[in-house]
Amino acid sequence: MTGRTTLLAAAELLAWWAALAALWLVLISTVDPLELAVGAAVAALGALAARAARRAVSAW
């Protein structure tokens, strides 16, 4: 990977993470530190899965 592709991959992951974390915050009823930590972790896993799925589809 070149520096440019690494930067694009990081930007894509950050965008997915932000969207999924925002969705999590909209859907939960109470905002406490544990919920924020769980939401951030789950959003990070979702961002990785979304990037992997997009790469799998666009590889063709």
C-alpha positions, 0 to 999 in steps of 0.5 A: 500500500502506498501512502495515498491508499493508506490515507484513503483507507483510513478516511473510509474507515473513519467515515463508516465509523462516524456514520455507525456511531451516530446511528448508535447514538440515535437508537439508544435511550440512555447515554452513559460511558459504558454505552458510548464505549460499546457503541464505539467498539461496535461501530469500529467492527462495523466499519471494518466489515463495511470496508471489507465488503466494499472491497470484496464487491469492487475487486471484480 
